[in-house]
Amino acid sequence: MAELNSTYSGRDWGNGAAGVPVGLPTTPTRYPYQPPPGTGEDPSIRSGAVISMLPFWQVINLCIGGTKSLRANAELIIPREPREDDDAYNRRIFHATLPPFLQRLAAQAAGTILRKGIHLEGGDKEFWDEWVKDVTGDGTPLNVFARNVLIDSLLFGHTCIVIDNPADDGPTNLLQKRRTQKERMPYLVPVNAQQVLGWRTTGNRVQGQIEQVRYFETVVEPRGAFGEEAIEQIRVLKAGRWEVWRAGDGTDTAGWKLHSSGTMDLDEVPFTCVYSNRLATLVSRPPMLEVAYLNLAYAQRFTDYHHAIHVGAQPILTLKGFDPESGEPIGLSVNTAILLPPDGDASYVEPTAAAYEAQLKCLQTLEEQISSLGINTLARQNITNAAAEAKRLDRVDSDSIMAVISEDLARAIQKIVRIAAAYAGVEEPEVSIPKDYENRLLDGNQITAMLQLNMQNVISQETLLRILQEGEVLPPFIDLEEEITRTQDELEEKMQQALDQADAQMELQAEHAPPPAEGGTGASSGGASSGASKGSMTLPTPMRPGKHAA
């Protein structure tokens, strides 16, 4: 394939040594790839599976690189027109831009999958509540880290994570070792798919467990009082062991030397991957590759459209009968005029609007195609007037794709917490990611209907609260069981207060009631005392002692 000035980071591992750099014409694209002889002991050699994925990553890198990457590779992406000289071509490229459609779609898709976050249940709650606040050692929470990892996975097909642990200070006894394990927090290191150089699996199977993995990384070490040095190195991870290799004198020609090594209290490689389009272990294809090609096509058409407007949108003045050899300059303004002979004429020449409309329609078509192929649109809520069954069928495929990616992310996070728990000596929790990819907001009529069903005892209070929480009326941090208990306690308290008030009122009425008449239990005052059928209904009060008060 043609050589591109890719945004791929890291040294060209094949420059002067075994291995193939990114994007060179000699890059093989077929798998299996036969490496050069004598490279079995070279840790920098790329495996054939990695070589086969490079052409796909190259397109993604161009889109991620944006406008700068587009202009750097303009000769290959935006071809020259026939007989177009360098100055004209450079003017056209100067206006070229590459919109970030691909990155935006991947970010929105990751946000859709993780819209309700990652839930950890069980295990050592105190430890994991503290760990999820900072999983990288620099203050990055688990949900933010997972979102960034998921974006990389959606762009490149997969991405990797290393689960590391701070260096052990050498506890002297078992009690101190357990205390040290709980105080030290394991941390995560993201490893992009392009950093991986090769791996080995159990039994050399395509879908086997990883027994060894090699990837390159860049570390910065201080030099002097204020300086620093960026050093590229290769890290090799095995079950229970790690190695770091560096070039002998900073160049590939000196070969790679073992710089440092150590052991780990693990029986597996602390390395996991998040896949969005898995083909085999550490092998994938970017699921949004066609969107990337459409993104480049949009940049090509937009460059032509912008250049056409720049050149043709300004009308050209045409003069008939004007003598160009008169030496008189032409000044165009509201205060000047052009003198022409009697048969002369002046007019403006400009292209018709139909030419621009055709190019604009092409750009709009590309935008629609990009939007329809984007993963985020798979989870977009359909708010049209289509029937409910039609909307359900439209989402069958989209939810299945989202579910596959979500389940793989949950699997990777579960392995992460399992290894982190082994490092820290605590019980691991269960990882779950809610698969509600649709924004199911309840409107006022639906909320009223749910309340009426609850008042009619058709649904319970717990069911009502769950419906309101899933409809995003109640915030997700509210504990429903605790809320039900609190409302029941408040209801019982109010009922007890009502009973106490009723008892107090009855006691007050009994205290102020008139005493019964002597010799009988009949009425002693009013019309009833003289034989009337109706007595006085006036109750004695401190301000009004009664009708016949003495």
C-alpha positions in Angstrom: 0.0 0.0 0.0 1.1 3.6 -0.5 3.1 5.3 2.2 1.1 7.6 4.4 2.2 10.1 7.0 0.1 8.5 9.7 -0.6 9.8 13.2 0.6 6.4 14.5 2.8 7.0 17.6 5.9 5.1 18.4 9.2 4.3 16.7 9.3 2.6 13.3 10.3 -0.8 14.7 11.4 -2.0 11.3 13.8 0.8 10.5 17.1 -0.9 10.3 16.0 -4.0 12.0 13.6 -6.9 11.7 10.0 -5.8 11.7 7.9 -3.6 9.5 7.0 0.0 10.2 3.5 1.4 9.8 2.3 2.3 6.3 5.4 1.5 4.2 5.0 0.0 0.7 6.6 -3.2 2.0 3.9 -3.7 4.6 2.4 -7.2 4.0 -1.3 -7.5 4.2 -1.8 -11.2 4.1 -1.9 -13.6 7.0 -0.1 -15.8 8.0 2.9 -13.6 7.6 6.3 -15.2 7.5 8.8 -13.0 9.6 12.3 -12.5 8.4 14.8 -15.2 9.4 16.8 -14.7 12.6 14.1 -12.7 14.4 13.0 -15.3 16.9 14.9 -13.6 19.7 13.9 -10.1 18.7 11.2 -8.7 21.1 10.4 -5.8 18.6 9.2 -8.1 15.8 5.5 -7.7 15.0 3.5 -10.9 14.6 1.7 -11.7 11.4 -1.7 -11.0 13.0 -0.6 -7.5 13.9 0.7 -6.9 10.4 -2.6 -7.9 8.9 -4.5 -5.3 11.0 -2.2 -2.3 10.1 -3.9 -1.3 6.9 -7.3 -1.0 8.7 -5.8 1.0 11.5 -4.2 3.4 9.0 -7.6 4.6 7.8 -8.8 5.1 11.4 -5.6 7.0 12.2 -6.1 9.4 9.3 -9.6 10.3 10.6 -8.4 10.7 14.1 -5.6 12.9 13.0 -8.1 15.4 11.6 -7.3 18.3 9.4 -3.6 18.2 10.1 -3.4 14.5 9.0 -5.5 15.3 5.9 -3.2 18.0 4.8 0.0 16.0 5.5 -1.3 13.2 3.3 -3.1 15.4 0.8 -1.3 14.0 -2.3 -2.8 10.5 -1.6 -6.3 11.6 -0.3 -7.1 14.6 -2.5 -5.7 13.9 -6.0 -4.5 16.7 -8.3 -6.6 17.9 -11.2 -5.2 17.6 -14.7 -2.5 20.3 -15.3 -3.0 21.7 -11.8 0.3 23.4 -10.7 1.7 23.4 -7.2 0.4 26.9 -6.3 -3.2 26.1 -7.4 -3.1 22.7 -5.6 -1.7 24.2 -2.4 -4.4 26.9 -2.4 -7.0 24.2 -2.7 -5.5 22.1 0.1 -5.2 25.2 2.3 -9.0 25.1 2.6 -9.3 21.4 3.1 -10.7 20.2 6.4 -11.6 16.8 7.9 -14.6 16.9 10.2 -14.4 14.7 13.3 -17.5 12.6 12.4 -15.8 9.3 13.3 -14.6 10.3 16.8 -17.9 12.0 17.6 -19.9 8.9 16.7 -17.6 6.6 18.7 -17.9 9.0 21.7 -21.7 9.1 21.5 -21.9 5.3 21.2 -19.7 4.8 24.3 -21.8 7.3 26.2 -25.0 5.4 25.2 -23.6 2.0 26.4 -22.4 3.5 29.7 -25.3 6.0 30.2 -26.1 4.4 33.5 -22.5 3.6 34.5 -20.9 0.4 35.8 -22.3 -1.2 38.9 -20.2 -3.2 41.4 -22.2 -5.3 43.9 -20.9 -7.4 46.8 -17.3 -7.9 47.8 -15.4 -5.6 50.1 -17.7 -2.6 49.7 -15.4 -0.2 51.5 -12.4 -1.1 49.4 -14.2 -1.0 46.0 -16.1 2.2 46.8 -12.7 3.8 47.3 -11.0 2.1 44.3 -13.6 3.1 41.7 -12.8 6.8 42.4 -9.3 6.4 41.1 -8.4 3.4 39.0 -5.3 4.8 37.2 -3.5 6.4 40.1 -4.0 9.9 38.7 -7.6 10.5 39.8 -9.5 8.9 36.9 -12.8 7.2 38.0 -13.8 3.8 36.7 -16.6 5.1 34.5 -14.4 7.7 32.8 -11.7 5.1 32.3 -14.2 2.6 30.8 -15.6 5.2 28.5 -12.2 6.1 27.1 -11.3 2.4 26.7 -14.6 1.8 24.9 -14.0 4.6 22.5 -10.7 3.1 21.5 -12.3 -0.3 21.1 -15.0 1.1 18.9 -12.5 2.9 16.7 -9.8 0.2 16.3 -11.8 -3.0 17.0 -10.3 -3.7 20.4 -8.1 -2.2 23.0 -6.2 -3.6 25.9 -5.8 -3.0 29.7 -2.9 -3.9 32.0 -3.8 -4.5 35.7 -0.7 -3.5 37.7 0.1 -3.2 41.4 2.4 -0.8 43.2 5.8 -2.2 44.1 5.9 -4.2 47.3 8.0 -2.8 50.2 8.7 -6.2 51.6 6.5 -6.8 54.6 8.1 -8.8 57.4 5.1 -10.9 58.5 1.8 -12.1 57.2 -0.3 -9.5 59.2 1.8 -6.7 57.8 1.5 -8.2 54.3 -2.3 -8.3 54.5 -2.4 -4.7 55.8 -0.1 -3.5 53.0 -2.3 -5.3 50.4 -5.4 -3.4 51.5 -3.6 -0.1 51.6 -2.1 -0.4 48.2 -4.5 0.2 45.4 -4.1 -1.7 42.1 -4.2 0.6 39.1 -5.0 0.2 35.4 -2.9 1.0 32.4 -4.6 1.5 29.0 -2.7 -0.1 26.0 -3.9 0.8 22.5 -4.2 -2.0 20.0 -1.4 -0.5 18.0 1.1 -0.8 20.8 0.8 -4.6 20.9 3.7 -6.3 19.0 2.8 -10.0 19.5 1.4 -12.6 21.8 1.2 -16.3 22.5 -1.8 -18.3 23.5 -2.4 -21.6 25.3 -1.8 -24.4 22.8 -1.2 -21.8 20.1 -5.0 -21.7 19.6 -6.7 -18.8 17.8 -9.1 -18.3 20.7 -6.9 -19.4 23.5 -5.9 -17.7 26.7 -3.0 -15.3 26.6 0.3 -16.8 28.0 2.6 -14.0 26.8 2.1 -10.6 25.4 4.6 -7.9 24.1 3.8 -4.2 23.7 5.9 -1.0 23.4 5.5 2.0 25.6 7.2 5.3 26.2 8.4 6.3 29.7 9.8 9.7 30.7 12.7 9.7 33.1 14.2 12.9 34.8 17.6 14.1 33.6 19.5 16.6 35.7 17.8 19.3 37.7 15.1 20.2 35.2 15.4 18.0 32.1 13.7 14.8 31.1 14.2 12.0 28.6 11.5 10.0 26.7 12.6 6.4 26.4 10.8 3.8 24.3 10.8 0.3 25.6 9.1 -3.1 25.2 7.3 -4.7 28.1 6.8 -8.4 28.1 4.1 -9.9 30.4 3.9 -13.6 31.3 2.0 -15.5 34.0 3.8 -14.5 37.2 6.6 -12.6 35.5 7.3 -9.3 33.7 10.3 -8.0 31.6 11.3 -4.7 30.2 13.6 -4.5 27.1 15.4 -1.4 25.8 17.6 -0.8 22.9 21.3 -1.1 23.7 22.4 2.5 22.8 19.1 4.0 21.8 19.1 2.7 18.2 17.7 -0.5 16.7 21.0 -1.5 15.3 22.4 -2.2 18.7 19.8 -4.8 19.4 17.5 -5.1 22.4 18.8 -5.8 25.9 16.9 -6.9 29.0 16.7 -3.8 31.2 14.7 -5.1 34.2 12.5 -7.9 35.2 10.4 -9.1 38.2 7.8 -11.5 39.4 4.1 -11.3 40.3 1.9 -13.3 42.7 -0.4 -14.3 39.8 -1.0 -17.5 37.9 -2.3 -15.6 34.8 -1.2 -12.6 32.7 -2.6 -9.4 34.1 -3.8 -8.3 30.7 -7.3 -8.1 29.2 -9.0 -6.7 26.1 -12.3 -5.0 25.3 -13.5 -6.1 21.8 -16.1 -4.4 19.6 -15.6 -6.7 16.6 -13.6 -9.7 17.7 -12.2 -12.2 15.2 -9.7 -14.0 17.4 -7.6 -13.4 20.5 -6.2 -9.9 20.1 -7.4 -9.9 16.4 -10.3 -7.7 15.3 -11.6 -5.3 12.6 -12.7 -1.7 13.2 -16.5 -1.9 13.3 -16.7 1.7 12.0 -14.2 1.2 9.1 -16.8 2.1 6.5 -17.8 5.2 8.4 -14.1 6.2 8.3 -14.0 5.8 4.5 -17.2 7.9 4.3 -15.5 10.5 6.5 -12.6 10.7 4.1 -15.0 10.9 1.1 -16.8 13.8 2.8 -13.5 15.6 3.3 -12.7 15.2 -0.5 -16.1 16.5 -1.6 -16.1 19.3 1.0 -12.7 20.4 -0.3 -14.0 20.5 -3.9 -17.2 22.4 -2.7 -15.2 24.9 -0.7 -12.8 25.5 -3.5 -15.6 25.9 -6.0 -17.2 28.6 -3.8 -13.9 30.3 -3.3 -13.3 30.5 -7.1 -16.7 30.7 -8.7 -18.9 32.4 -6.1 -17.4 35.8 -6.9 -18.9 37.1 -10.2 -16.6 38.3 -13.0 -17.1 41.7 -14.6 -17.4 41.5 -18.4 -17.0 44.7 -20.5 -18.0 45.0 -24.1 -16.4 47.7 -26.2 -13.9 48.8 -23.4 -10.4 49.6 -24.6 -8.0 47.9 -22.3 -5.1 49.9 -23.8 -6.5 53.2 -22.6 -4.5 53.0 -19.5 -7.3 54.1 -17.3 -7.7 52.0 -14.2 -11.1 50.4 -13.4 -12.5 51.3 -10.0 -15.6 49.5 -8.9 -17.6 51.3 -6.3 -20.8 53.2 -5.8 -18.9 56.5 -6.6 -17.3 55.5 -9.9 -18.6 54.8 -13.4 -17.2 53.1 -16.5 -17.3 55.0 -19.7 -18.2 52.7 -22.6 -18.9 53.4 -26.3 -22.5 53.6 -27.6 -22.5 49.9 -28.6 -20.7 48.8 -25.4 -22.1 46.8 -22.6 -21.2 45.6 -19.1 -22.4 42.5 -17.2 -21.4 40.0 -14.6 -20.7 36.4 -15.4 -21.2 33.8 -12.7 -22.0 30.1 -12.6 -25.6 28.9 -12.0 -26.7 27.9 -8.6 -27.5 24.4 -9.8 -23.7 23.5 -9.8 -23.4 24.3 -6.1 -26.7 22.7 -5.2 -25.5 19.4 -6.7 -22.3 19.4 -4.7 -24.2 20.4 -1.5 -26.7 17.6 -2.1 -23.7 15.2 -2.4 -22.4 16.4 1.0 -25.8 16.0 2.6 -26.1 12.5 1.2 -22.7 11.6 2.7 -23.8 13.1 6.1 -26.9 10.9 6.1 -24.9 7.8 5.2 -22.4 8.5 8.0 -25.3 9.1 10.5 -27.1 5.9 9.5 -23.9 3.8 9.8 -22.8 5.3 13.1 -23.2 3.0 16.1 -24.7 5.8 18.2 -27.7 5.9 15.8 -28.4 2.2 16.6 -29.4 3.3 20.1 -31.2 6.5 19.1 -34.8 6.7 20.2 -37.3 6.7 17.4 -39.8 9.5 18.2 -41.7 9.5 14.9 -45.3 8.5 14.5 -44.4 5.0 13.4 -46.2 2.1 15.0 -44.8 0.6 18.2 -44.2 -2.8 16.5 -42.2 -1.1 13.7 -40.1 0.8 16.2 -39.5 -2.5 18.1 -38.3 -4.2 15.0 -36.1 -1.3 14.1 -34.3 -1.8 17.4 -33.8 -5.6 17.4 -30.5 -5.5 15.6 -29.3 -2.3 17.3 -29.9 -3.7 20.8 -28.1 -6.9 19.9 -25.0 -5.1 18.8 -25.0 -2.9 21.8 -25.6 -5.9 24.1 -22.6 -7.7 22.6 -20.3 -4.8 23.2 -21.7 -4.2 26.6 -21.3 -7.8 27.6 -17.7 -7.9 26.5 -16.9 -4.7 28.4 -18.5 -6.2 31.5 -16.4 -9.4 31.0 -13.2 -7.3 30.8 -14.1 -5.3 33.9 -14.9 -8.5 35.8 -11.5 -9.9 35.0 -9.9 -6.5 36.1 -11.6 -6.6 39.5 -10.7 -10.3 39.9 -7.0 -9.6 39.4 -7.2 -6.4 41.4 -8.9 -8.3 44.3 -6.0 -10.9 44.1 -3.5 -8.1 44.4 -5.2 -6.4 47.3 -6.3 -9.6 49.1 -10.0 -8.7 49.2 -13.2 -10.3 47.9 -14.2 -9.4 44.3 -17.6 -7.9 43.5 -20.0 -8.7 40.7 -19.9 -6.4 37.7 -23.0 -5.4 35.8 -23.7 -2.8 33.1 -27.4 -1.9 32.6 -28.5 -2.6 29.0 -31.1 0.1 28.8 -29.8 1.9 25.7 -32.9 3.9 25.0 -33.8 7.1 26.7 -37.2 6.2 28.2 -38.3 9.4 29.7 -41.9 9.4 31.1 -44.1 12.3 30.2 -46.7 13.9 32.5 -49.6 11.7 31.3 -47.7 8.5 31.9 -46.7 9.6 35.4 -50.3 10.4 36.2 -51.4 7.0 34.9 -48.9 5.2 37.1 -49.9 7.2 40.2 -53.6 6.3 39.6 -52.7 2.6 39.3 -50.9 2.8 42.6 -53.8 4.6 44.3 -56.2 1.9 43.0 -53.8 -0.8 44.4 -53.2 -2.2 40.9 -49.4 -1.8 41.3 -47.3 -1.7 44.5 -45.3 1.3 45.7 -42.1 -0.5 44.9 -43.2 -1.1 41.3 -44.2 2.5 41.0 -40.9 3.8 42.2 -39.0 1.4 39.9 -41.0 2.6 36.9 -40.3 6.3 37.9 -36.6 5.5 38.3 -36.3 3.7 35.0 -38.2 6.6 33.4 -35.6 8.9 34.8 -38.1 10.8 36.9 -36.3 9.7 40.1 -32.4 10.0 40.1 -30.5 6.7 40.0 -28.8 7.3 43.3 -32.0 6.9 45.3 -32.2 3.6 47.1 -35.8 2.4 46.6 -35.9 0.0 49.5 -34.7 2.7 51.8 -37.2 5.1 50.4 -40.1 2.7 50.9 -39.0 2.1 54.5 -38.8 5.9 55.1 -42.2 6.6 53.7 -43.8 3.8 55.7 -42.2 5.1 58.9 -43.4 8.6 58.1 -46.9 7.3 57.4 -47.0 5.4 60.7 -45.7 8.5 62.5 -48.4 10.7 61.0 -51.1 8.1 61.9 -49.9 8.0 65.5 -49.9 11.8 65.7 -53.5 11.8 64.4 -54.5 9.3 67.1 -52.8 11.3 69.8 -54.6 14.5 68.7 -58.0 12.7 68.7 -57.3 11.4 72.2 -56.3 14.9 73.4 -59.4 16.4 71.9 -61.7 13.9 73.6 -60.0 14.5 77.0 -60.5 18.2 76.5 -64.2 17.8 75.8 -64.6 15.6 78.8 -63.0 18.1 81.1 -65.2 21.0 79.9 -68.5 19.0 79.8 -71.2 20.2 82.4 -71.7 18.0 85.5 -74.9 15.8 85.5 -77.9 17.1 87.5 -78.6 15.8 91.1 -81.1 13.1 91.4 -81.1 12.2 87.8 -79.3 12.0 84.6 -81.5 14.3 82.5 -80.8 17.7 81.3 -80.6 20.4 83.9 -80.9 23.5 81.8 -82.4 24.7 78.6 -85.7 23.7 77.1 -85.1 20.1 77.7 -85.2 20.7 81.5 -88.7 22.0 81.4 -89.9 19.2 79.2 -89.1 20.6 75.9 -88.2 18.1 73.2 -85.0 20.0 72.3 -82.4 21.3 74.7 -79.8 24.0 74.2 -76.9 22.9 71.9 -74.6 25.6 73.3 -71.4 24.2 74.7 -69.8 25.9 77.7 -66.4 27.6 77.0 -64.2 29.9 79.1 -65.5 32.9 77.0 -69.0 31.6 76.8 -70.1 29.6 79.9 -73.5 28.7 78.4 -77.0 29.9 77.9 -78.2 29.5 81.6 -74.8 30.1 83.3 -75.2 31.5 86.8 
